[in-house]
């Protein structure tokens, strides 16, 4: 797995990572990026806005 924001990698999908569906595709964000942009994620803003 690769974080769509910072490029961090993991062998499998960790339970602390966040999944977002944007434009019909799934994007995964590591726990650090998800924490930093939590309000934008909860507001359902596309990752291009943050």
Secondary structure, 3 states (H helix, E strand, C coil): CECCCCCCECCCCCCCCEEEEECCEEEEECHHHHHHCHHHHHCCCCHHHC
